[in-house]
Amino acid sequence: MKKFILSVIITLLVLAVCGIGLALLGFLPTNANTTPPRAEMQIAMSALDASIERRAPRVNNPVPPTDANLIDGLKIYTMNCAVCHGGLDRQVSVLGKSFYPPAPSVILYPLDDPEWHVFYTVRTGIRYTGMPAWEKVLSEQDMWKVTAFLTRVEKLPPAVQDFWQKSTGVAPPAEGTEGHEHHDHSNHK
């Protein structure tokens, strides 16, 4: 039994060394102008979710989701996030599509994650994706406002929906809208 366990450990070490060697010798692709393979996306998204589950404090949003705060969150999103994640016009961002992996279109495919999860992502960013940590750019209150907006994109109060419509000429997505698929953050289209 000891020999079996030792052989498994040695095999895993050899595989790890070979993988690192392939990477350091330049055999692994680094180009961002291709679609990530499905397995790579699955592993990366599972690792991201597991890391956030382990590290993110499960805190409640201290900013109430009032019409004014949600409109502020919409404005913050428009000024800071839309260039990568798509605008309120419900169009996919050309820049966001050029990332590897592509930035998720969070207006077209609203997030399913709880507020604490979204806030942690906004505050700390995500390594190797182009998603910056906003904690040195936005105040904590502004990060919570954009979090409140993003977690309610499909269920905004009427006053916020009216503001969106008047600002863009496009209606916000609504839950259960025909042809509107609901996805979590792992859907990068």
C-alpha positions as CSV (number, residue, x, y, z in Angstrom):
1,M,0.0,0.0,0.0
2,K,2.9,2.4,0.8
3,K,4.5,1.7,-2.6
4,F,1.2,2.5,-4.3
5,I,0.7,5.8,-2.4
6,L,4.4,6.7,-3.1
7,S,4.0,6.0,-6.8
8,V,0.8,8.1,-7.0
9,I,2.7,11.0,-5.3
10,I,5.7,10.7,-7.6
11,T,3.4,10.5,-10.7
12,L,1.6,13.7,-9.6
13,L,4.9,15.5,-9.0
14,V,6.3,14.4,-12.4
15,L,3.1,15.7,-14.0
16,A,3.3,19.0,-12.2
17,V,7.0,19.4,-13.1
18,C,6.2,18.6,-16.8
19,G,3.4,21.1,-16.8
20,I,5.5,23.8,-15.3
21,G,8.3,23.0,-17.7
22,L,6.0,23.2,-20.7
23,A,4.8,26.6,-19.5
24,L,8.3,27.9,-18.9
25,L,9.6,26.7,-22.2
26,G,6.8,28.6,-24.0
27,F,4.8,25.6,-25.2
28,L,1.5,26.8,-23.8
29,P,-0.4,29.4,-25.8
30,T,-0.7,32.9,-24.3
31,N,-2.7,34.6,-27.1
32,A,-6.0,36.3,-26.0
33,N,-7.6,36.3,-29.5
34,T,-9.0,32.8,-29.3
35,T,-12.0,31.3,-27.5
36,P,-11.0,29.6,-24.2
37,P,-11.5,25.8,-24.4
38,R,-14.6,24.6,-22.4
39,A,-12.5,22.6,-20.0
40,E,-10.3,25.6,-19.2
41,M,-13.3,27.8,-18.6
42,Q,-14.9,25.2,-16.4
43,I,-11.8,24.8,-14.3
44,A,-11.1,28.6,-14.1
45,M,-14.7,29.4,-13.1
46,S,-14.8,26.6,-10.5
47,A,-11.5,27.8,-9.0
48,L,-12.7,31.4,-9.0
49,D,-16.0,30.4,-7.2
50,A,-14.1,28.2,-4.7
51,S,-11.7,31.0,-3.9
52,I,-14.4,33.6,-3.4
53,E,-16.4,31.1,-1.3
54,R,-13.3,30.6,0.9
55,R,-12.1,34.2,1.2
56,A,-15.0,36.6,0.8
57,P,-16.7,37.7,4.0
58,R,-20.4,37.2,3.9
59,V,-21.5,40.7,4.7
60,N,-24.7,42.5,4.0
61,N,-24.9,45.5,1.9
62,P,-24.9,48.5,4.2
63,V,-26.3,50.8,1.4
64,P,-30.1,50.4,1.2
65,P,-31.4,49.7,-2.4
66,T,-33.3,52.9,-2.7
67,D,-34.1,54.4,-6.1
68,A,-31.4,57.1,-5.6
69,N,-28.7,54.5,-4.6
70,L,-29.6,52.2,-7.5
71,I,-29.5,55.1,-10.0
72,D,-26.1,56.0,-8.5
73,G,-25.0,52.4,-9.0
74,L,-26.2,52.5,-12.6
75,K,-24.2,55.7,-13.2
76,I,-21.1,54.2,-11.6
77,Y,-21.5,51.1,-13.7
78,T,-21.8,53.2,-16.8
79,M,-18.7,55.3,-16.1
80,N,-16.5,52.5,-14.9
81,C,-17.7,49.0,-15.9
82,A,-19.6,49.3,-19.2
83,V,-16.6,49.6,-21.4
84,C,-15.7,46.0,-20.6
85,H,-19.0,44.5,-19.5
86,G,-21.4,46.1,-22.0
87,G,-23.5,49.2,-21.8
88,L,-27.0,49.9,-20.8
89,D,-27.9,49.7,-24.5
90,R,-27.7,45.9,-24.0
91,Q,-24.9,45.6,-26.5
92,V,-21.9,43.3,-26.0
93,S,-18.6,45.3,-25.4
94,V,-16.2,44.9,-28.2
95,L,-13.3,45.5,-25.8
96,G,-14.8,43.0,-23.3
97,K,-14.9,40.4,-26.0
98,S,-11.2,40.9,-26.7
99,F,-10.2,39.7,-23.2
100,Y,-9.1,36.2,-22.4
101,P,-11.4,35.0,-21.1
102,P,-14.0,37.5,-22.4
103,A,-15.5,39.8,-19.9
104,P,-19.1,38.7,-19.0
105,S,-21.9,40.8,-20.4
106,V,-23.5,41.4,-17.1
107,I,-26.4,43.5,-18.5
108,L,-27.3,40.8,-21.1
109,Y,-26.6,38.0,-18.7
110,P,-27.2,39.3,-15.2
111,L,-25.3,37.8,-12.3
112,D,-26.8,35.1,-10.1
113,D,-24.3,35.7,-7.3
114,P,-25.2,37.1,-3.8
115,E,-24.2,40.7,-3.1
116,W,-21.3,39.7,-0.9
117,H,-19.8,37.7,-3.8
118,V,-20.3,40.5,-6.3
119,F,-18.9,43.1,-3.9
120,Y,-15.8,41.0,-3.2
121,T,-15.2,40.7,-6.9
122,V,-15.6,44.4,-7.5
123,R,-13.4,45.3,-4.5
124,T,-10.6,42.8,-5.1
125,G,-10.7,42.1,-8.9
126,I,-9.8,38.9,-10.6
127,R,-6.2,38.0,-11.4
128,Y,-5.2,37.4,-15.0
129,T,-8.5,38.5,-16.5
130,G,-8.3,42.3,-16.8
131,M,-10.8,42.8,-14.0
132,P,-9.2,45.4,-11.7
133,A,-9.5,45.8,-8.0
134,W,-11.7,48.9,-7.6
135,E,-11.0,49.4,-3.8
136,K,-8.4,52.1,-4.6
137,V,-10.6,53.8,-7.2
138,L,-14.1,53.8,-5.8
139,S,-15.3,54.4,-2.3
140,E,-16.7,51.5,-0.3
141,Q,-20.2,53.1,-0.6
142,D,-19.9,53.4,-4.4
143,M,-18.8,49.7,-4.7
144,W,-21.8,48.7,-2.7
145,K,-24.1,50.9,-4.9
146,V,-22.8,49.3,-8.1
147,T,-23.2,45.9,-6.4
148,A,-26.8,46.7,-5.5
149,F,-27.4,47.7,-9.1
150,L,-25.7,44.6,-10.6
151,T,-27.6,42.2,-8.4
152,R,-31.0,43.8,-9.3
153,V,-30.6,44.4,-13.0
154,E,-33.7,42.3,-13.8
155,K,-35.8,43.6,-10.9
156,L,-35.2,47.3,-10.7
157,P,-37.9,49.5,-9.2
158,P,-40.1,51.4,-11.7
159,A,-38.3,54.8,-11.1
160,V,-34.9,53.2,-11.8
161,Q,-36.3,51.5,-14.9
162,D,-37.7,54.8,-16.1
163,F,-34.3,56.5,-15.5
164,W,-32.6,53.8,-17.5
165,Q,-35.1,54.0,-20.4
166,K,-34.9,57.8,-20.5
167,S,-31.1,57.8,-20.4
168,T,-30.5,55.2,-23.1
169,G,-33.7,54.9,-25.1
170,V,-33.5,51.1,-24.3
171,A,-35.6,49.3,-21.7
172,P,-33.7,47.4,-19.0
173,P,-33.9,43.6,-19.0
174,A,-36.7,42.1,-17.1
175,E,-36.9,38.7,-15.4
176,G,-38.6,36.2,-17.7
177,T,-38.4,38.4,-20.8
178,E,-38.9,36.3,-23.9
179,G,-35.5,35.4,-25.5
180,H,-33.6,36.6,-22.4
181,E,-31.4,33.8,-21.0
182,H,-30.4,34.1,-17.4
183,H,-26.8,33.1,-16.7
184,D,-24.3,33.4,-13.9
185,H,-21.0,35.2,-14.1
186,S,-19.3,32.2,-15.8
187,N,-21.1,32.8,-19.1
188,H,-18.6,34.8,-21.2
189,K,-20.2,35.7,-24.5
